[in-house]
Amino acid sequence: MNPRTVATAFRVVAVAEAFSWVGLLIGMFVKWVLETSEVGVQVFGPIHGGIFVAYVLVTLVAARVLRWSPVTALLALAASVPPLVTIWFERWATRTGALPSGDAVRTS
């Protein structure tokens, strides 16, 4: 697998996971606080669940292809639990070189 493709896929799924969290949180607010509708949870629950599974799978692939340390891989997986932390992890991983950007792709 191409490291650049894996890094791009990771970024896309990390951002999608965060946005799906936002949709689910809004749906839960409408359901439990406003007590008006369950539609948001019914729509964003499965969407978030699917993207969450995709994030975990892409993280495992990225950890292998990009040769992440076990600590980095566990941090990436843990980032999927709290809302919006996948974006923080993606930025941190880019800043530290764990997630290559542009032409800075490890080939060895």
Backbone as JSON Lines, residues from 0, in Angstrom:
{"i":0,"aa":"M","n":[0.84,-1.19,0.0],"ca":[0.0,0.0,0.0],"c":[0.88,1.25,0.0]}
{"i":1,"aa":"N","n":[0.42,2.25,-0.68],"ca":[1.13,3.51,-0.79],"c":[0.96,4.31,0.51]}
{"i":2,"aa":"P","n":[2.06,4.71,1.18],"ca":[1.94,5.47,2.43],"c":[1.18,6.79,2.27]}
{"i":3,"aa":"R","n":[1.34,7.43,1.13],"ca":[0.63,8.7,0.9],"c":[-0.88,8.47,0.84]}
{"i":4,"aa":"T","n":[-1.3,7.4,0.19],"ca":[-2.72,7.06,0.1],"c":[-3.28,6.71,1.47]}
{"i":5,"aa":"V","n":[-2.52,5.95,2.24],"ca":[-2.95,5.58,3.6],"c":[-3.07,6.82,4.47]}
{"i":6,"aa":"A","n":[-2.11,7.73,4.39],"ca":[-2.15,8.96,5.18],"c":[-3.36,9.8,4.81]}
{"i":7,"aa":"T","n":[-3.64,9.9,3.51],"ca":[-4.81,10.67,3.05],"c":[-6.1,10.02,3.54]}
{"i":8,"aa":"A","n":[-6.19,8.7,3.42],"ca":[-7.39,7.99,3.9],"c":[-7.57,8.2,5.39]}
{"i":9,"aa":"F","n":[-6.48,8.15,6.14],"ca":[-6.58,8.37,7.59],"c":[-7.12,9.76,7.88]}
{"i":10,"aa":"R","n":[-6.59,10.76,7.2],"ca":[-7.05,12.15,7.43],"c":[-8.55,12.29,7.14]}
{"i":11,"aa":"V","n":[-8.98,11.75,6.02],"ca":[-10.39,11.86,5.63],"c":[-11.29,11.19,6.66]}
{"i":12,"aa":"V","n":[-10.92,9.98,7.06],"ca":[-11.76,9.25,8.01],"c":[-11.71,9.89,9.39]}
{"i":13,"aa":"A","n":[-10.57,10.44,9.8],"ca":[-10.48,11.11,11.1],"c":[-11.4,12.33,11.17]}
{"i":14,"aa":"V","n":[-11.42,13.11,10.1],"ca":[-12.3,14.29,10.07],"c":[-13.76,13.86,9.98]}
{"i":15,"aa":"A","n":[-14.05,12.86,9.17],"ca":[-15.43,12.37,9.07],"c":[-15.92,11.84,10.41]}
{"i":16,"aa":"E","n":[-15.05,11.15,11.14],"ca":[-15.43,10.62,12.45],"c":[-15.79,11.75,13.4]}
{"i":17,"aa":"A","n":[-15.01,12.83,13.37],"ca":[-15.3,13.98,14.22],"c":[-16.63,14.64,13.84]}
{"i":18,"aa":"F","n":[-16.86,14.82,12.55],"ca":[-18.12,15.44,12.12],"c":[-19.32,14.55,12.45]}
{"i":19,"aa":"S","n":[-19.15,13.25,12.33],"ca":[-20.27,12.37,12.68],"c":[-20.55,12.43,14.18]}
{"i":20,"aa":"W","n":[-19.52,12.63,14.99],"ca":[-19.72,12.83,16.43],"c":[-20.58,14.08,16.67]}
{"i":21,"aa":"V","n":[-20.26,15.16,15.95],"ca":[-21.03,16.4,16.11],"c":[-22.49,16.16,15.76]}
{"i":22,"aa":"G","n":[-22.74,15.48,14.66],"ca":[-24.12,15.17,14.29],"c":[-24.83,14.34,15.34]}
{"i":23,"aa":"L","n":[-24.14,13.35,15.86],"ca":[-24.74,12.5,16.9],"c":[-24.98,13.28,18.18]}
{"i":24,"aa":"L","n":[-24.06,14.14,18.56],"ca":[-24.25,14.95,19.77],"c":[-25.44,15.9,19.62]}
{"i":25,"aa":"I","n":[-25.58,16.49,18.45],"ca":[-26.75,17.35,18.2],"c":[-28.02,16.53,18.27]}
{"i":26,"aa":"G","n":[-28.0,15.35,17.66],"ca":[-29.16,14.47,17.72],"c":[-29.52,14.08,19.15]}
{"i":27,"aa":"M","n":[-28.51,13.79,19.97],"ca":[-28.77,13.44,21.38],"c":[-29.3,14.64,22.15]}
{"i":28,"aa":"F","n":[-28.8,15.84,21.85],"ca":[-29.3,17.05,22.5],"c":[-30.78,17.24,22.19]}
{"i":29,"aa":"V","n":[-31.14,17.1,20.92],"ca":[-32.54,17.25,20.52],"c":[-33.41,16.18,21.18]}
{"i":30,"aa":"K","n":[-32.91,14.96,21.24],"ca":[-33.69,13.87,21.81],"c":[-33.84,14.0,23.32]}
{"i":31,"aa":"W","n":[-32.75,14.24,24.04],"ca":[-32.78,14.17,25.5],"c":[-33.01,15.52,26.19]}
{"i":32,"aa":"V","n":[-32.57,16.62,25.61],"ca":[-32.75,17.92,26.26],"c":[-34.01,18.6,25.76]}
{"i":33,"aa":"L","n":[-34.14,18.72,24.45],"ca":[-35.33,19.37,23.9],"c":[-36.53,18.43,23.9]}
{"i":34,"aa":"E","n":[-36.27,17.13,23.92],"ca":[-37.31,16.1,23.93],"c":[-38.33,16.3,22.82]}
{"i":35,"aa":"T","n":[-37.83,16.57,21.6],"ca":[-38.73,16.8,20.49],"c":[-38.68,15.72,19.42]}
{"i":36,"aa":"S","n":[-37.51,15.13,19.18],"ca":[-37.41,14.18,18.09],"c":[-36.23,13.23,18.31]}
{"i":37,"aa":"E","n":[-36.37,12.02,17.8],"ca":[-35.29,11.05,17.84],"c":[-34.61,10.89,16.48]}
{"i":38,"aa":"V","n":[-35.04,11.67,15.52],"ca":[-34.56,11.51,14.15],"c":[-33.04,11.7,14.06]}
{"i":39,"aa":"G","n":[-32.51,12.7,14.76],"ca":[-31.07,12.94,14.71],"c":[-30.27,11.74,15.17]}
{"i":40,"aa":"V","n":[-30.71,11.11,16.24],"ca":[-30.02,9.92,16.75],"c":[-30.2,8.75,15.79]}
{"i":41,"aa":"Q","n":[-31.4,8.62,15.24],"ca":[-31.67,7.53,14.3],"c":[-30.86,7.67,13.02]}
{"i":42,"aa":"V","n":[-30.58,8.9,12.62],"ca":[-29.8,9.13,11.4],"c":[-28.3,9.06,11.69]}
{"i":43,"aa":"F","n":[-27.86,9.85,12.68],"ca":[-26.43,9.96,12.92],"c":[-25.85,8.8,13.73]}
{"i":44,"aa":"G","n":[-26.67,8.06,14.45],"ca":[-26.17,6.9,15.19],"c":[-25.51,5.88,14.26]}
{"i":45,"aa":"P","n":[-26.23,5.39,13.26],"ca":[-25.61,4.43,12.34],"c":[-24.48,5.03,11.5]}
{"i":46,"aa":"I","n":[-24.62,6.29,11.12],"ca":[-23.55,6.94,10.35],"c":[-22.28,6.98,11.19]}
{"i":47,"aa":"H","n":[-22.41,7.44,12.43],"ca":[-21.24,7.52,13.31],"c":[-20.66,6.13,13.57]}
{"i":48,"aa":"G","n":[-21.52,5.16,13.78],"ca":[-21.04,3.8,14.02],"c":[-20.24,3.26,12.86]}
{"i":49,"aa":"G","n":[-20.72,3.48,11.65],"ca":[-20.0,3.02,10.47],"c":[-18.67,3.73,10.28]}
{"i":50,"aa":"I","n":[-18.67,5.03,10.49],"ca":[-17.43,5.79,10.34],"c":[-16.45,5.43,11.45]}
{"i":51,"aa":"F","n":[-16.97,5.15,12.65],"ca":[-16.11,4.71,13.75],"c":[-15.39,3.42,13.39]}
{"i":52,"aa":"V","n":[-16.12,2.46,12.85],"ca":[-15.51,1.19,12.44],"c":[-14.48,1.44,11.34]}
{"i":53,"aa":"A","n":[-14.81,2.29,10.39],"ca":[-13.86,2.62,9.31],"c":[-12.61,3.27,9.9]}
{"i":54,"aa":"Y","n":[-12.78,4.16,10.88],"ca":[-11.63,4.81,11.52],"c":[-10.71,3.78,12.19]}
{"i":55,"aa":"V","n":[-11.3,2.85,12.91],"ca":[-10.5,1.82,13.57],"c":[-9.73,1.0,12.54]}
{"i":56,"aa":"L","n":[-10.39,0.59,11.47],"ca":[-9.72,-0.2,10.43],"c":[-8.61,0.58,9.74]}
{"i":57,"aa":"V","n":[-8.9,1.83,9.37],"ca":[-7.89,2.65,8.7],"c":[-6.73,2.94,9.66]}
{"i":58,"aa":"T","n":[-7.02,3.1,10.94],"ca":[-5.96,3.32,11.92],"c":[-5.04,2.11,12.0]}
{"i":59,"aa":"L","n":[-5.61,0.92,12.01],"ca":[-4.78,-0.29,12.06],"c":[-3.92,-0.43,10.81]}
{"i":60,"aa":"V","n":[-4.49,-0.11,9.65],"ca":[-3.72,-0.14,8.4],"c":[-2.62,0.92,8.44]}
{"i":61,"aa":"A","n":[-2.97,2.13,8.86],"ca":[-1.98,3.22,8.93],"c":[-0.85,2.87,9.89]}
{"i":62,"aa":"A","n":[-1.19,2.28,11.02],"ca":[-0.16,1.92,12.0],"c":[0.84,0.96,11.39]}
{"i":63,"aa":"R","n":[0.36,0.05,10.59],"ca":[1.26,-0.94,9.96],"c":[2.05,-0.33,8.81]}
{"i":64,"aa":"V","n":[1.35,0.35,7.91],"ca":[2.01,0.89,6.71],"c":[2.96,2.04,7.07]}
{"i":65,"aa":"L","n":[2.55,2.89,8.0],"ca":[3.37,4.05,8.36],"c":[4.34,3.74,9.5]}
{"i":66,"aa":"R","n":[4.31,2.5,9.96],"ca":[5.23,2.02,11.0],"c":[5.14,2.83,12.28]}
{"i":67,"aa":"W","n":[3.92,3.01,12.76],"ca":[3.73,3.71,14.03],"c":[4.18,2.83,15.18]}
{"i":68,"aa":"S","n":[4.64,3.47,16.22],"ca":[4.96,2.73,17.44],"c":[3.65,2.24,18.06]}
{"i":69,"aa":"P","n":[3.71,1.23,18.92],"ca":[2.48,0.78,19.58],"c":[1.8,1.91,20.37]}
{"i":70,"aa":"V","n":[2.58,2.8,20.96],"ca":[2.0,3.91,21.72],"c":[1.22,4.84,20.79]}
{"i":71,"aa":"T","n":[1.78,5.16,19.64],"ca":[1.1,6.03,18.67],"c":[-0.17,5.37,18.17]}
{"i":72,"aa":"A","n":[-0.1,4.08,17.88],"ca":[-1.29,3.36,17.41],"c":[-2.38,3.34,18.47]}
{"i":73,"aa":"L","n":[-2.0,3.08,19.71],"ca":[-3.0,3.08,20.8],"c":[-3.58,4.47,21.02]}
{"i":74,"aa":"L","n":[-2.75,5.5,20.9],"ca":[-3.25,6.87,21.03],"c":[-4.24,7.19,19.92]}
{"i":75,"aa":"A","n":[-3.94,6.74,18.7],"ca":[-4.87,6.95,17.58],"c":[-6.2,6.25,17.83]}
{"i":76,"aa":"L","n":[-6.14,5.02,18.33],"ca":[-7.37,4.28,18.62],"c":[-8.14,4.94,19.76]}
{"i":77,"aa":"A","n":[-7.45,5.37,20.8],"ca":[-8.11,6.02,21.94],"c":[-8.73,7.35,21.52]}
{"i":78,"aa":"A","n":[-8.16,8.0,20.51],"ca":[-8.69,9.28,20.05],"c":[-10.09,9.16,19.47]}
{"i":79,"aa":"S","n":[-10.5,7.96,19.12],"ca":[-11.83,7.78,18.52],"c":[-12.95,7.79,19.56]}
{"i":80,"aa":"V","n":[-12.61,7.71,20.83],"ca":[-13.65,7.61,21.85],"c":[-14.21,8.98,22.26]}
{"i":81,"aa":"P","n":[-13.38,9.94,22.7],"ca":[-13.95,11.25,23.04],"c":[-14.31,12.04,21.78]}
{"i":82,"aa":"P","n":[-15.35,12.82,21.82],"ca":[-15.74,13.6,20.64],"c":[-14.64,14.54,20.16]}
{"i":83,"aa":"L","n":[-14.43,14.56,18.88],"ca":[-13.56,15.48,18.15],"c":[-12.06,15.27,18.36]}
{"i":84,"aa":"V","n":[-11.65,14.28,19.13],"ca":[-10.23,14.09,19.42],"c":[-9.48,13.5,18.22]}
{"i":85,"aa":"T","n":[-10.19,12.9,17.28],"ca":[-9.51,12.38,16.09],"c":[-8.86,13.51,15.29]}
{"i":86,"aa":"I","n":[-9.46,14.69,15.32],"ca":[-8.86,15.84,14.63],"c":[-7.59,16.26,15.35]}
{"i":87,"aa":"W","n":[-7.64,16.29,16.67],"ca":[-6.44,16.62,17.44],"c":[-5.33,15.62,17.13]}
{"i":88,"aa":"F","n":[-5.67,14.33,17.13],"ca":[-4.65,13.32,16.86],"c":[-4.08,13.49,15.47]}
{"i":89,"aa":"E","n":[-4.91,13.74,14.48],"ca":[-4.42,13.91,13.11],"c":[-3.44,15.06,13.03]}
{"i":90,"aa":"R","n":[-3.75,16.16,13.69],"ca":[-2.84,17.32,13.67],"c":[-1.55,17.02,14.43]}
{"i":91,"aa":"W","n":[-1.67,16.35,15.57],"ca":[-0.49,15.99,16.36],"c":[0.4,15.04,15.55]}
{"i":92,"aa":"A","n":[-0.21,14.03,14.93],"ca":[0.56,13.05,14.17],"c":[1.25,13.71,12.97]}
{"i":93,"aa":"T","n":[0.6,14.68,12.35],"ca":[1.23,15.4,11.24],"c":[2.4,16.24,11.76]}
{"i":94,"aa":"R","n":[2.18,16.93,12.86],"ca":[3.22,17.79,13.44],"c":[4.45,16.99,13.87]}
{"i":95,"aa":"T","n":[4.25,15.8,14.4],"ca":[5.36,14.99,14.89],"c":[5.97,14.1,13.83]}
{"i":96,"aa":"G","n":[5.39,14.05,12.65],"ca":[5.93,13.24,11.56],"c":[5.38,11.82,11.5]}
{"i":97,"aa":"A","n":[4.51,11.47,12.42],"ca":[3.92,10.12,12.39],"c":[2.97,9.96,11.21]}
{"i":98,"aa":"L","n":[2.37,11.06,10.8],"ca":[1.46,11.06,9.65],"c":[2.05,12.0,8.61]}
{"i":99,"aa":"P","n":[2.63,11.44,7.55],"ca":[3.32,12.29,6.58],"c":[2.37,13.19,5.82]}
{"i":100,"aa":"S","n":[2.91,14.35,5.46],"ca":[2.13,15.28,4.65],"c":[2.9,15.59,3.38]}
{"i":101,"aa":"G","n":[2.2,15.69,2.29],"ca":[2.84,16.03,1.02],"c":[3.89,15.03,0.6]}
{"i":102,"aa":"D","n":[5.1,15.52,0.34],"ca":[6.17,14.65,-0.15],"c":[6.95,13.96,0.96]}
{"i":103,"aa":"A","n":[6.62,14.27,2.21],"ca":[7.37,13.71,3.35],"c":[6.82,12.33,3.73]}
{"i":104,"aa":"V","n":[6.94,11.38,2.82],"ca":[6.43,10.03,3.05],"c":[7.61,9.1,3.24]}
{"i":105,"aa":"R","n":[7.6,8.37,4.35],"ca":[8.66,7.38,4.61],"c":[8.53,6.22,3.62]}
{"i":106,"aa":"T","n":[9.62,5.85,3.02],"ca":[9.59,4.74,2.07],"c":[10.4,3.55,2.54]}
{"i":107,"aa":"S","n":[11.21,3.7,3.52],"ca":[12.04,2.57,4.0],"c":[11.43,1.88,5.18]}
